[in-house]
């Protein structure tokens, strides 16, 4: 029996994603992270190389735990500065025809109505090629950056993630939704097509509730529940591989 291999590029809207310091290599172009030409060139290369998608990571915060400050993160350019991934969706979509575009947004810092509105707009512009990488965030600095005193507890973050993911996907279809943490009434003037709910997640196995609204599970293993009306046979599971 043949199996389908899916190729996904892992990127971030910054100068140093997973390989800090590589920007000093003479052939590296990541120092152009703020230029749209760099992003569209990368997207074209990926599509020419038969990649299925590009997945853009994100953090709302910075790494300030080591030695109690962010000096080393600044010195090495470790995911700082980092720009908004959603702003890259339209130029990448314009430069390609088939490439899927996954963007990261944290349920700890988004309101379901306004987020659904932004993402559904991008869904229309890309003709359904966008996906949402659902995360709950882990940086205390991120919570402080948005005016919170600190991160919620682990279990509470996952409860909120479940609530927001359901509210957001309901809002995207112009159906009101009330959860324990948020309530929405409608999606206003930007209802999206149902395929907006093709979201992705790279949370670990404890995010069982959030996985009910996803079609792709990245970096996890196990059996996850599927929401009513969704075909479990069509969900894609991508387990991370460590290359030595």
Secondary structure, 3 states (H helix, E strand, C coil): CCCCCCCEEEEECECCCCCCCHHHCCCCCHHHCCCHHHHHHHHHHHHHCCCCEEEEECCCCCCCCHHHCCHHHHHHCCCCCECCHHHHHHHHHHHCCCCEEEEEEECCCCCHHHHHHHHHHHHHHHCCCEEEEEECCCCHHHHHHCCCCCCCCHHHHHHHHHHHHHHHHHHCCCCCEECCCCEECCCCCCCCCHHHHCEEECCCCCCCCHHHHEEEEECCCCCCCCCCCCCHHHCEEECCCCCC
